[in-house]
Amino acid sequence: MAFKGFSRWIRSLRETSENYPVLVEGKRDVSALRKFGIRNVISLSGRRFADIPDLLEGKTEGAVLLFDLDPHGERINEKISKLLRSQGFIVIEDFREELREAGIIHIEELGEYGKGKGP
């Protein structure tokens, strides 16, 4: 399925990430986003969920949650969203919803757009 608004989506994510880090599941997700100039990306790989608020404290008011849209990613998103909101952080999930509408399940699939083809 093609992601018709991809250029706008990536531009908006890049702008948002200047103020809010983008939280992803793993290193391949980080790599896929860096292809598009998004540098403020934090992988949860190897981190305890409970440590995430401390990691963000004093650096930002919130975060963009960009976890996969598979069942595992949905569970992570729900847990991190609740945790951050309970600590008073702004949680931005709009970018995930646009991926859902475009039929993109895995964040690393975005890297395919950097090669000039859709997933």
C-alpha positions in Angstrom: 0.0 0.0 0.0 1.4 3.4 -0.9 1.7 6.2 1.6 0.5 9.2 -0.4 1.3 11.8 2.3 4.7 10.5 3.1 6.7 13.6 2.2 4.4 15.8 4.4 4.4 13.2 7.1 8.2 12.9 7.3 8.6 16.7 7.1 6.1 17.1 10.0 7.9 14.4 12.0 11.3 16.0 11.4 9.9 19.4 12.7 8.2 17.8 15.7 11.4 15.9 16.6 13.3 19.1 17.0 11.4 19.6 20.3 10.2 16.1 21.2 12.3 12.9 20.9 10.9 10.1 18.9 10.7 6.8 20.8 11.0 3.6 18.8 11.4 -0.1 19.5 14.8 -0.9 18.0 17.9 0.1 16.1 16.5 -0.7 12.7 13.7 1.8 13.4 16.3 4.4 14.4 18.2 3.7 11.2 15.1 4.0 9.0 14.2 7.4 10.5 17.8 8.7 10.2 17.6 8.2 6.4 15.2 11.1 6.5 17.1 13.5 8.7 15.4 12.6 11.9 18.1 12.7 14.5 16.3 12.9 17.9 15.3 9.3 18.0 15.6 7.0 21.1 15.5 3.2 20.9 13.9 1.4 23.8 16.0 -1.7 23.0 17.7 -2.8 26.1 16.0 -0.2 28.3 13.6 -0.7 31.2 10.3 1.1 30.6 10.4 2.5 34.1 13.7 4.4 33.1 12.1 6.3 30.2 10.7 9.2 32.3 14.1 9.7 33.9 15.7 9.7 30.5 13.4 12.5 29.3 13.2 14.5 32.5 14.7 18.0 32.2 15.3 17.6 28.5 11.8 17.7 27.0 8.1 18.1 27.9 7.1 15.1 25.9 7.8 12.5 23.3 6.5 11.1 20.0 5.6 7.5 20.3 6.4 5.6 17.1 6.2 2.0 17.9 5.3 -0.7 15.4 1.6 -1.3 14.8 1.7 -5.0 15.4 0.4 -6.5 18.6 3.8 -6.3 20.4 4.2 -2.6 19.4 0.6 -1.9 20.5 1.4 -3.3 23.9 4.6 -1.2 24.2 2.7 1.9 23.0 0.0 1.5 25.6 2.5 0.9 28.5 4.8 3.8 27.5 1.9 6.1 26.9 0.3 5.5 30.3 3.7 5.8 32.0 4.6 9.1 30.4 1.2 10.6 30.8 1.2 9.6 34.5 4.5 11.6 34.9 3.0 14.7 33.2 4.7 14.3 29.8 3.0 15.2 26.5 2.5 12.1 24.4 2.2 12.5 20.7 0.7 9.5 18.9 -0.7 11.1 15.7 2.2 9.9 13.6 1.4 6.3 14.4 -2.2 6.8 13.5 -1.2 8.1 10.1 0.9 5.0 9.5 -2.0 2.8 10.5 -4.2 4.5 7.9 -1.5 4.0 5.3 -1.2 0.3 6.1 2.4 0.5 7.4 2.9 -1.9 10.3 6.7 -1.7 11.0 8.7 1.5 11.4 11.7 0.0 9.7 9.6 -0.3 6.5 9.9 3.4 6.2 13.5 2.9 5.1 12.2 1.5 1.8 10.9 5.0 0.9 14.5 6.2 1.1 15.2 3.8 -1.8 12.5 5.4 -3.9 10.0 2.6 -3.5 7.1 2.0 -1.1 6.8 -1.0 1.2 
